[in-house]
Amino acid sequence: MPAQPAPPGLEVAVSPAVDAADRERLLHGTHHDPHSVLGAHPVPGGVAFRAFRPHAEAVSVVSGDLRAELHDDGDGFFSGLLPLAAVPAYRLLVTYDGTDHETEDAYRFLPTLGELDLHLIGEGRHEQLWRALGAHVTTRQGVTGTRFAVWAPNARGVRVTGGFNFWDGSGFPMRSLGSTGVWELFVPGIGEGELYKFEITRPDGSHTLRADPLARRTEVPPATSSVVHASHHEWGDADWLAARGSTPVHAAPFSVYEVHLPSWRPGLTYRTLAEQLPAYVSEMGFTHVELMPVAEHPFGGSWGYQVTGFYAPTARLGTPDDFKYLVDRLHQAGIGVLMDWVPAHFPRDEWALAEFDGRPLYEHQDPLRAAHPDWGTLEFDFGRREVRNFLVANAVYWCEEFHIDGLRVDAVASMLYLDYSREPGGWTPNEHGGRENLDAVAFLQEMNATVYRRCPGVVTIAEESTAWDGVTRPTHHKGPSGFGGLGFGLKWNMGWMHDSLQYMSHDPVHRRYHHGEMTFSMVYAYSENYVLPVSHDEVVHGKRSLVSKMPGDWWQQRANHRAYLAWMWAHPGKQLLFMGQEFAQGAEWSEAHGPDWWLLDPSYGAEADHRGVRDLVRDMNVRYRATPALWQRDTDPSGFQWITGDAADDNVFAFLRLDADGTPLLAVSHLAPVVRHDYRLGVPDDVPAWLEVLNTDAAAYGGGDVTNPDAVKPEPQGAHGRPASIRLTLPPLATVWLRPA
């Protein structure tokens, strides 16, 4: 509206200048409501205009044809009283170093957060928290700019600082919105790509410069600024999203290729990965990829497990839209995308979450509960509703904004137990006198329930290394311990991984004494919904690569490796394999250079040895996906039958997998370095003949080509408690699969 003069005779009753107390608080960054002072305000005598523009030489108010210079009150404050009837639409003309800059006044705008947002934040129930807090390019009252909002309840004041104000936030104080602890400011005229941080005045009056906990984009480490982001990606995966929930994950094929993105093929970006990774994973037949690291982290050597930017994909490989493009391309290739998610702890970097507003905020108030004993990090305070909200919303964020199909939740055991890695006296029991972290239990239950409610078809996967009861039980079903289930969809079977790798590391002559290390997993195989993981953790830090764990010479190591993978793929449970292990890389993985792809170069003398293993994994995945018996009843005990689990002297394991119709697949692993001819195995008598569909000793895979090329017909001679039996030739150190002919 144009400026209207005030009625004649109106008496000027106030000074427009900022009073001493407000002035002092604005100068020291401790003002909780700068909008009540700065900007334009009706007062007796007209409208008072006040601006706080440090380093400005002059400030004028411009409204239509009106231009009025404000008085310089010193220290960057400018004020003036104009005889107007109401506050007009106006702009500020600010002079720096003799140059005029016309701009909007940030202090003329109404709050950008509504009552519902603030109520949900206060209750810890804002399931799309990222849409309320953080930095958002938006239009307010016809003006485009960026609104900033941050939760800092202990702060005496918060200011926005960034490249747009030459990292001097003095003139950009934020307002506190009631008792929520949220501070807010709309800054007109700035948009995506701007760098920013929050300058927080701590309770003791000192200042700290912090990255935005809800930043959706960051600078490339080691730089630490947050970046204003606006997404422009247009998704092309509607068909994938519509279909992904049609079959429950536990009753569907689920074969995971785990990828450390920065080192899979070093030097690639999200965009160039999108051209190569979907093609490779499709060729190899995996149903899913699991990506690490995704969220921003300062130290690359942490592999993404010490996160500072929980809402920002790491900028090392590109922008958030670039990461969306990668997920989109994987979906369009029919590949599901899992990501490692780390809600257990965070690093102590002074620019990030630690004592964010001058006091423990995201971490627990009790130092014994806050300090993580193993990793030098801080544990989240899962009992604080706003912190729980920050994490629950973060899980939803990755699924809704980036179309992630599953979250593999890291270090669940460290969250569940108060005494995790702590000595006696170093922890305090819960209210019932127990060692369970009741706050963490409640958080995990809420996270899982929220994700499954909001995101159909998404799966959550617990990396949990103990025998906690009910990790994959629904949250509303109580178990023997009295706890409801944690509500995960799947759980990593660390016991299977440890026992089976221990068995395989023994020389075959000693394996008869360790037979139970391979069979024990079936005692508890249906206690949870399991994933069988051979992950990055098993091929670093002196643990050796998978093929190098195997005994014997190079031929025997590869044979053991192939036999073990086929045992794994046939065992009840989903499977996960870390990159490089699919082609028997001999060296440990290093994030500095990634897999040894040169092993597959045709000019390398032993290339055929590695390509053979890779071809086995490809063929195994193809056969796996086409064989419902291997995945349809993974969580149903009636989908598994031992043929023989006690042939220790022969190093033989044989079992049936059955699909929903009862159609079987026979898996036989022979883990001795000899050929066994006419080895008799009991089989059902309703299958007229068996056909070998996979043999890890095939010449194409680098084996000795001891196979069963013809259909094998049962004989009426009983064996292993069954009325019929077959005689097989068992190749050395090999696994064979047979199906009804």
C-alpha positions in Angstrom: 0.0 0.0 0.0 1.3 3.5 -0.7 2.5 5.5 2.2 -0.4 7.6 3.7 0.4 10.7 5.7 -0.9 10.8 9.3 -3.8 13.1 10.2 -2.7 16.6 10.9 -2.0 17.6 14.5 -0.9 14.1 15.7 1.7 14.7 18.5 5.0 12.9 18.3 5.2 11.2 21.7 8.1 8.6 21.3 11.6 8.5 20.1 12.0 6.0 17.2 15.5 4.9 18.3 16.1 1.5 19.8 16.2 1.8 23.6 19.4 1.0 25.5 18.3 -2.5 26.7 17.2 -3.7 23.3 20.2 -2.2 21.7 22.5 -4.0 24.1 20.8 -7.4 23.5 20.9 -7.0 19.8 24.6 -6.1 19.9 25.5 -9.1 22.0 23.2 -11.6 20.1 20.9 -12.2 23.1 17.6 -10.8 21.8 14.8 -13.3 21.7 12.3 -11.1 19.7 14.1 -8.8 17.3 11.0 -8.4 15.2 9.3 -6.5 18.1 12.1 -3.9 17.9 13.4 -3.8 14.3 11.3 -3.2 11.2 8.3 -0.8 11.1 5.9 -0.3 14.0 2.9 2.1 14.5 3.6 4.4 17.4 2.1 7.7 18.6 3.1 10.2 16.0 3.2 7.8 13.0 5.3 4.8 12.1 8.8 4.1 13.6 11.3 2.5 11.3 14.3 0.8 12.9 17.1 -1.0 11.2 20.2 -2.8 12.5 22.7 -2.8 9.6 26.3 -3.0 10.9 28.9 -1.4 8.6 26.3 0.5 6.7 27.0 4.2 6.0 23.3 5.2 5.6 19.9 3.6 5.5 16.8 5.0 3.9 13.1 3.9 3.7 11.7 3.7 0.2 7.9 3.4 -0.3 6.5 4.4 -3.7 7.6 8.0 -4.2 8.6 8.3 -0.6 12.3 8.2 0.3 13.3 9.0 3.8 16.8 8.7 5.3 16.9 7.2 8.7 19.0 8.7 11.5 22.4 7.1 12.2 22.1 6.1 15.9 25.6 4.5 16.0 26.8 0.9 16.2 24.9 0.0 13.1 21.5 1.2 14.3 19.3 3.5 12.2 15.9 4.9 13.0 13.3 7.4 12.0 9.7 8.4 12.7 7.6 9.0 9.6 4.2 10.7 10.0 2.2 7.9 8.4 -1.2 6.5 9.3 -0.2 2.8 8.8 2.8 0.7 8.0 3.3 0.9 4.2 4.9 -1.7 1.9 8.5 -0.6 1.9 12.1 -1.5 1.1 15.4 -0.4 2.6 18.1 1.5 0.6 21.3 0.6 2.4 24.6 2.3 1.5 27.9 0.4 1.9 31.2 2.0 0.8 29.3 4.6 -1.2 27.2 2.1 -3.1 23.4 1.9 -2.6 21.7 -1.5 -2.3 17.9 -1.7 -2.3 16.6 -4.7 -0.3 13.6 -6.0 1.6 13.6 -5.7 5.4 13.7 -9.1 7.0 11.9 -7.7 10.0 8.7 -6.8 8.3 7.6 -10.4 7.8 5.2 -12.5 9.9 6.5 -15.8 11.3 6.9 -18.6 8.8 5.9 -21.5 11.1 2.3 -22.0 12.0 0.8 -23.1 15.3 0.3 -26.7 14.1 4.0 -27.0 13.2 5.0 -25.6 16.6 2.6 -27.8 18.5 3.9 -31.0 16.8 7.5 -29.9 17.4 6.7 -29.3 21.0 5.0 -32.7 21.3 7.9 -34.4 19.5 5.4 -35.7 16.9 6.3 -33.8 13.7 6.8 -36.7 11.3 8.0 -34.3 8.5 10.2 -32.2 10.7 12.5 -31.3 7.8 9.7 -29.3 6.3 9.5 -27.1 9.3 13.1 -26.7 10.5 16.2 -26.0 8.4 16.5 -23.7 5.4 13.7 -23.4 2.8 13.5 -21.3 -0.3 10.0 -19.8 -0.2 7.8 -16.8 -0.9 6.4 -14.7 1.9 4.1 -11.8 1.4 5.0 -11.7 -2.3 8.7 -11.7 -1.6 11.1 -14.6 -2.4 13.8 -15.6 0.1 14.8 -18.3 2.5 13.3 -19.1 5.8 15.6 -20.4 8.5 14.4 -22.3 11.6 16.4 -24.1 14.2 15.7 -25.8 17.6 18.0 -24.4 20.3 16.1 -24.1 23.5 19.1 -23.3 25.7 20.3 -20.4 23.5 20.1 -16.8 24.7 20.0 -15.8 21.1 20.5 -17.1 17.6 21.7 -15.3 14.4 21.9 -16.5 10.8 25.3 -16.0 9.2 26.6 -16.9 5.8 28.1 -15.8 2.5 25.2 -13.4 2.0 26.2 -11.3 5.0 30.0 -11.9 4.7 29.7 -14.3 7.7 28.7 -11.5 10.1 25.4 -12.4 11.5 25.1 -9.3 13.8 22.3 -7.9 11.6 20.4 -11.1 11.3 19.1 -12.1 14.7 16.3 -14.7 14.8 13.2 -14.7 16.9 12.2 -17.3 19.4 8.8 -18.8 18.8 7.2 -19.3 22.2 8.3 -22.1 24.5 9.2 -24.5 21.7 12.9 -23.6 21.6 12.6 -22.9 17.9 14.2 -19.8 16.4 13.1 -18.4 13.1 14.0 -15.8 10.5 12.9 -15.2 6.9 15.8 -13.6 4.9 14.5 -12.1 1.7 16.5 -12.1 -1.5 18.7 -15.1 -0.9 18.1 -18.5 -2.5 19.5 -22.0 -3.1 23.2 -22.4 -3.1 23.9 -19.9 -0.3 26.2 -21.1 2.5 25.1 -20.5 6.1 25.4 -21.5 9.7 23.8 -20.5 13.0 25.6 -18.3 15.4 24.3 -19.3 18.8 24.8 -17.3 22.0 25.2 -19.9 24.8 23.8 -19.6 28.3 27.2 -18.3 29.5 27.2 -15.5 26.9 29.8 -17.1 24.7 29.2 -17.7 21.0 29.4 -20.8 18.8 29.0 -21.2 15.1 27.0 -24.3 14.1 26.0 -26.1 11.0 22.2 -26.6 10.6 21.2 -30.0 12.1 18.4 -30.1 9.5 20.5 -29.0 6.6 19.5 -30.9 3.5 22.8 -30.0 1.7 26.3 -29.4 2.9 29.7 -28.2 1.7 32.1 -30.8 0.6 34.2 -31.9 3.6 36.4 -30.8 5.2 34.4 -27.6 4.7 31.5 -27.6 7.2 28.9 -25.0 6.1 25.3 -25.8 5.4 23.9 -25.0 2.0 20.4 -23.7 1.1 18.8 -26.4 -1.0 15.8 -26.6 -3.2 15.1 -29.9 -5.1 14.2 -29.9 -8.8 14.4 -33.7 -9.4 11.5 -35.2 -11.2 11.1 -38.8 -10.3 10.6 -41.6 -12.9 10.1 -44.6 -10.5 6.3 -44.5 -10.0 6.0 -48.1 -11.3 8.7 -49.3 -8.8 7.1 -47.6 -5.8 3.6 -48.9 -6.7 4.8 -52.5 -6.9 7.4 -52.7 -4.1 4.9 -53.4 -1.4 2.9 -56.0 -3.2 4.9 -58.9 -1.7 6.2 -58.8 1.9 10.0 -58.5 2.0 10.4 -61.6 4.1 8.5 -63.7 1.5 10.3 -62.2 -1.6 13.7 -62.7 -3.1 16.2 -60.4 -1.3 19.8 -60.6 -2.4 21.9 -57.6 -1.4 25.1 -56.2 -2.9 26.7 -53.9 -0.3 28.5 -50.9 -1.8 30.8 -48.2 -0.3 29.9 -45.5 -2.8 33.0 -43.4 -2.8 35.3 -46.4 -3.5 33.2 -48.7 -5.6 34.9 -47.2 -8.6 36.9 -44.2 -7.2 36.3 -40.9 -8.8 32.7 -41.5 -9.8 29.9 -39.1 -8.8 26.3 -39.9 -8.0 25.5 -39.1 -11.7 28.3 -41.3 -13.1 27.6 -44.0 -10.6 24.0 -44.0 -12.0 25.4 -44.9 -15.4 27.5 -47.8 -14.1 26.1 -49.3 -10.8 22.6 -50.2 -12.0 24.0 -52.0 -15.0 26.5 -54.0 -13.0 24.0 -54.9 -10.2 21.5 -55.9 -12.9 24.1 -58.1 -14.7 25.0 -59.7 -11.4 21.3 -60.5 -10.5 21.2 -58.9 -7.1 17.7 -57.6 -6.1 19.0 -54.8 -3.9 22.0 -52.6 -3.2 22.9 -51.4 0.3 24.7 -48.1 0.2 27.3 -46.7 2.6 27.9 -44.0 3.4 25.0 -41.7 2.6 24.5 -39.1 5.3 27.2 -36.4 5.5 30.2 -37.1 7.8 33.4 -35.2 8.3 35.9 -38.1 8.3 35.9 -40.3 5.2 37.6 -43.1 7.1 34.6 -43.5 9.3 32.8 -45.0 6.3 29.9 -42.7 7.2 29.3 -44.1 10.7 30.0 -40.8 12.4 27.4 -38.5 11.0 27.2 -34.7 11.3 24.6 -34.1 8.6 21.7 -36.5 9.2 19.5 -34.9 6.6 22.1 -34.3 3.9 23.6 -36.9 1.4 27.3 -36.6 1.5 28.4 -33.8 -0.8 31.6 -35.7 -1.8 29.7 -37.2 -4.7 27.3 -34.5 -5.7 24.1 -32.7 -4.7 21.0 -34.1 -3.1 19.3 -34.1 -6.5 22.2 -36.1 -7.9 21.7 -38.7 -5.2 18.0 -38.8 -6.1 19.0 -39.4 -9.7 21.1 -42.4 -8.6 18.2 -43.9 -6.6 15.8 -43.2 -9.5 18.0 -45.0 -12.0 18.5 -48.0 -9.7 14.7 -48.2 -9.3 14.1 -48.0 -13.0 16.5 -50.9 -13.4 14.4 -52.9 -11.0 16.9 -52.7 -8.1 15.9 -51.8 -4.5 18.0 -49.3 -2.5 18.9 -49.8 1.1 21.0 -47.3 3.1 23.0 -47.6 6.3 21.4 -45.4 8.9 23.2 -44.4 12.1 20.9 -43.2 14.9 23.0 -44.5 17.8 25.6 -41.8 18.2 27.3 -38.7 16.7 30.8 -37.2 16.7 31.9 -34.4 19.0 32.9 -31.9 16.3 32.4 -28.4 17.8 30.6 -27.1 14.7 28.0 -29.9 14.8 25.6 -31.4 17.4 27.7 -31.7 20.5 26.4 -29.3 23.2 24.7 -27.6 20.3 23.3 -24.6 22.1 25.8 -24.6 25.0 24.4 -27.4 27.0 23.7 -31.1 26.3 20.9 -31.1 23.8 21.0 -34.0 21.4 23.2 -36.1 23.8 22.1 -37.3 27.2 22.4 -34.9 30.2 24.2 -37.7 32.2 27.8 -37.8 31.1 27.8 -41.6 31.8 24.9 -42.0 29.4 26.2 -39.5 26.8 29.8 -40.8 26.1 30.0 -43.8 23.9 32.9 -45.9 25.3 34.0 -47.5 22.0 34.0 -44.7 19.4 34.7 -41.5 21.3 31.3 -40.2 20.2 28.1 -39.1 22.0 24.9 -41.1 22.3 21.6 -39.6 21.5 19.2 -38.9 24.4 16.4 -41.2 23.2 14.2 -40.1 26.2 14.0 -36.5 25.0 10.9 -36.2 22.8 12.5 -33.6 20.5 15.6 -35.7 19.9 13.4 -38.8 19.3 11.4 -36.7 16.8 14.6 -35.6 15.1 15.6 -39.2 14.5 12.2 -40.7 13.7 11.5 -37.9 11.2 15.0 -38.5 9.7 14.1 -42.2 9.0 10.9 -41.0 7.3 12.8 -38.3 5.4 15.1 -40.7 3.6 12.2 -42.9 2.7 9.8 -40.2 1.5 12.2 -37.6 0.0 14.8 -40.0 -1.5 12.5 -43.1 -2.1 14.8 -45.3 -0.1 13.4 -48.8 0.2 15.1 -49.9 3.4 17.1 -48.7 6.3 19.8 -50.9 7.8 20.1 -49.5 11.3 23.6 -49.6 12.6 24.8 -50.5 16.1 21.4 -51.4 17.5 23.0 -53.4 20.4 24.9 -50.3 21.6 21.5 -48.5 21.9 19.6 -51.3 23.7 21.9 -51.9 26.6 22.9 -49.4 29.3 26.0 -51.4 30.1 27.2 -51.8 26.5 31.0 -51.8 26.6 30.8 -50.3 30.1 32.6 -51.6 33.2 30.7 -52.2 36.5 30.0 -48.8 38.1 30.1 -47.1 34.7 26.4 -47.3 34.1 23.1 -46.8 36.0 20.4 -49.5 35.9 16.9 -48.6 34.5 13.9 -47.9 36.8 13.3 -51.7 37.0 16.9 -52.4 38.0 17.7 -53.8 34.6 20.3 -53.2 31.9 17.9 -52.4 29.1 17.8 -48.8 27.8 14.0 -48.3 27.9 14.3 -45.0 26.1 16.1 -46.6 23.2 13.5 -49.4 23.1 10.7 -46.9 22.9 12.5 -44.9 20.2 13.1 -48.0 18.0 9.5 -49.1 18.4 8.3 -45.6 17.4 10.7 -45.3 14.5 9.7 -48.7 13.0 6.0 -48.2 13.6 6.1 -44.7 11.9 8.2 -45.9 8.9 5.9 -48.9 8.2 2.8 -46.7 8.6 4.0 -43.9 6.3 6.1 -45.8 3.8 4.5 -49.0 2.3 7.0 -51.5 1.1 9.9 -50.1 3.0 11.9 -52.5 5.3 13.9 -51.7 8.3 16.9 -54.0 9.1 18.6 -54.2 12.5 22.3 -54.7 12.8 22.0 -56.3 16.3 24.6 -58.6 17.6 22.9 -60.0 20.7 20.0 -62.4 21.5 17.6 -59.5 22.3 14.1 -61.0 22.3 11.8 -59.9 19.5 13.9 -57.6 17.3 11.6 -58.5 14.3 8.5 -59.1 16.3 5.7 -56.5 15.9 5.8 -53.7 18.5 2.3 -54.6 19.9 3.3 -58.3 20.5 4.9 -58.8 23.9 7.4 -61.6 24.3 8.7 -63.6 27.3 10.8 -60.7 28.5 7.7 -58.5 28.8 8.8 -56.1 26.1 6.9 -55.6 22.9 8.8 -56.4 19.7 11.2 -53.7 18.3 9.3 -53.9 15.0 12.1 -54.4 12.6 11.4 -56.2 9.3 14.7 -58.1 9.3 17.8 -58.6 11.5 21.4 -59.4 10.5 22.3 -62.9 11.7 25.7 -62.2 13.2 25.8 -65.6 14.9 25.4 -67.4 11.5 28.1 -65.2 10.1 30.6 -65.8 12.9 30.0 -69.5 13.2 30.0 -70.3 9.5 33.2 -68.3 8.8 34.9 -69.9 11.8 34.0 -73.3 10.4 35.3 -72.4 6.9 38.6 -71.1 8.3 39.5 -74.6 9.6 41.5 -77.0 7.5 39.1 -79.6 6.1 40.8 -82.4 8.1 39.7 -80.6 11.3 36.2 -79.6 10.2 34.6 -82.8 11.5 35.3 -81.5 15.0 33.5 -78.2 14.2 30.5 -79.5 12.3 28.1 -77.9 14.7 29.3 -74.4 13.8 27.5 -74.9 10.5 24.4 -76.5 11.8 23.8 -74.5 15.0 22.2 -71.6 13.0 19.2 -73.9 12.3 18.4 -74.1 16.0 17.4 -70.5 16.0 16.9 -69.7 12.3 13.2 -68.9 12.8 13.5 -66.9 16.0 13.8 -63.7 13.9 13.5 -62.7 10.2 17.2 -62.9 9.3 19.6 -61.5 6.8 22.9 -63.5 6.3 25.6 -60.8 6.1 29.1 -61.0 4.8 29.6 -57.3 5.1 32.4 -54.7 5.0 33.1 -55.3 8.7 34.3 -58.9 7.9 36.9 -57.9 5.2 38.9 -55.1 6.9 41.2 -54.4 9.8 43.2 -57.7 9.6 40.1 -59.9 9.2 41.2 -60.7 5.6 38.9 -60.9 2.5 36.5 -63.7 2.2 38.6 -65.9 -0.1 41.7 -65.2 2.1 39.9 -66.6 5.1 39.7 -70.0 3.4 42.4 -72.6 4.1 44.5 -74.4 1.5 46.2 -73.4 -1.7 44.8 -70.9 -4.2 42.6 -73.6 -5.9 41.2 -74.8 -2.6 40.6 -71.2 -1.3 38.5 -70.4 -4.4 36.7 -73.7 -4.1 35.9 -73.1 -0.5 34.8 -69.6 -1.3 32.4 -70.8 -4.0 31.0 -73.6 -1.9 30.5 -71.2 1.0 28.6 -68.7 -1.1 26.3 -71.4 -2.5 25.7 -72.7 1.1 24.8 -69.1 2.1 22.4 -68.6 -0.8 20.6 -71.9 0.0 20.4 -71.3 3.8 17.1 -69.9 5.2 17.4 -66.1 5.4 18.2 -63.3 3.0 21.8 -62.7 1.9 24.2 -59.8 1.7 27.6 -59.7 0.1 30.1 -56.8 0.2 31.6 -55.5 -3.0 34.8 -57.3 -4.2 33.8 -60.6 -2.6 31.8 -61.5 -5.6 35.0 -62.0 -7.6 37.2 -63.4 -4.8 39.4 -60.3 -4.3 42.4 -61.5 -2.2 43.3 -58.2 -0.6 41.3 -56.6 2.3 39.0 -53.8 1.3 40.3 -50.3 1.7 38.1 -47.2 1.3 41.2 -45.5 -0.1 41.2 -47.5 -3.4 38.1 -49.8 -3.4 37.8 -53.2 -5.1 40.6 -54.6 -7.2 38.8 -54.5 -10.5 42.1 -55.2 -12.3 41.7 -58.8 -11.3 39.0 -59.0 -14.0 41.2 -57.5 -16.7 41.6 -60.2 -19.5 45.3 -59.3 -19.7 45.8 -60.4 -16.1 47.1 -64.0 -15.9 44.7 -65.2 -13.2 41.7 -63.3 -14.5 39.7 -66.5 -15.2 40.0 -67.5 -11.6 38.2 -64.3 -10.4 35.8 -64.2 -13.3 34.7 -67.7 -12.5 33.7 -66.8 -9.0 31.9 -63.7 -10.3 30.0 -65.8 -12.9 29.0 -68.2 -10.1 27.5 -65.3 -8.1 25.7 -64.1 -11.2 24.3 -67.5 -12.0 23.4 -68.2 -8.4 21.4 -65.0 -8.2 19.6 -65.8 -11.4 18.7 -69.3 -10.1 17.8 -67.9 -6.7 15.3 -65.4 -8.1 13.7 -68.1 -10.2 13.4 -70.6 -7.3 10.7 -69.6 -4.8 11.8 -72.5 -2.5 14.9 -70.4 -1.7 13.0 -67.3 -0.5 9.3 -67.8 -0.3 9.3 -69.5 3.2 12.4 -68.0 4.7 10.6 -67.3 7.9 8.5 -70.4 8.0 10.1 -73.6 9.6 8.0 -75.8 7.3 10.1 -74.4 4.4 13.2 -76.3 5.5 14.0 -80.0 6.1 17.4 -81.6 7.0 18.4 -84.5 4.9 21.6 -84.9 6.9 23.0 -82.5 9.4 25.2 -84.9 11.2 27.6 -86.3 8.5 30.5 -84.7 10.3 33.0 -87.4 9.2 32.1 -86.7 5.6 32.0 -82.9 5.9 28.6 -83.1 4.2 25.5 -81.0 4.8 22.3 -81.7 2.9 18.8 -80.1 3.2 15.6 -79.4 1.3 14.1 -75.9 0.8 10.4 -75.9 0.0 8.3 -73.3 -1.6 4.6 -72.5 -0.7 3.4 -75.4 -3.0 5.9 -77.8 -1.5 8.2 -77.9 -4.6 11.7 -78.7 -3.2 15.2 -77.7 -3.9 18.0 -80.0 -2.6 21.2 -78.3 -1.5 24.3 -80.4 -0.7 27.5 -79.0 0.5 30.6 -81.2 0.6 33.4 -79.4 2.3 36.2 -82.0 2.1 38.9 -81.9 -0.6 38.1 -85.3 -2.1 35.6 -86.7 -4.6 32.9 -88.9 -3.1 31.3 -91.2 -5.7 27.8 -92.8 -5.2 27.2 -90.8 -2.1 23.7 -91.9 -0.9 21.2 -89.3 0.3 17.7 -89.9 1.5 15.0 -88.0 -0.6 11.2 -87.7 -0.8 9.7 -90.5 -2.8 7.4 -88.3 -4.8 10.0 -86.8 -7.0 10.7 -89.0 -10.0 14.1 -87.5 -10.8 16.5 -84.8 -9.8 18.4 -82.4 -12.0 21.6 -80.6 -11.0 21.0 -76.9 -11.6 24.1 -75.4 -9.8 27.5 -76.9 -9.1 30.2 -74.7 -7.7 32.9 -77.1 -9.1 31.8 -76.6 -12.7 34.7 -75.8 -15.0 33.1 -72.5 -15.9 33.5 -71.3 -12.3 37.2 -72.4 -12.1 36.4 -75.9 -10.6 37.4 -79.4 -11.5 34.2 -80.0 -13.3 33.1 -83.0 -11.2 29.4 -82.8 -11.9 26.2 -84.9 -12.2 25.3 -84.1 -15.8 22.3 -86.6 -16.1 19.0 -86.7 -14.2 19.4 -88.6 -11.0 16.6 -91.1 -10.2 15.7 -92.1 -6.7 16.1 -95.7 -5.7 13.7 -97.6 -3.4 16.5 -98.0 -0.8 15.8 -95.9 2.3 18.3 -93.5 3.8 18.4 -90.7 6.4 14.9 -91.7 7.6 13.4 -91.4 4.1 11.9 -94.1 2.0 13.9 -93.4 -1.1 17.5 -92.3 -1.9 19.7 -91.0 -4.6 23.4 -91.6 -5.3 25.4 -88.5 -6.2 28.9 -87.7 -7.1 30.1 -85.1 -4.7 32.8 -82.8 -6.0 35.5 -81.6 -3.6 34.9 -78.5 -1.6 31.7 -77.7 -3.5 28.0 -77.1 -3.1 25.4 -78.5 -5.6 21.8 -77.6 -6.0 19.2 -80.0 -7.5 15.6 -79.5 -8.4 12.9 -82.0 -9.6 13.5 -82.8 -13.2 
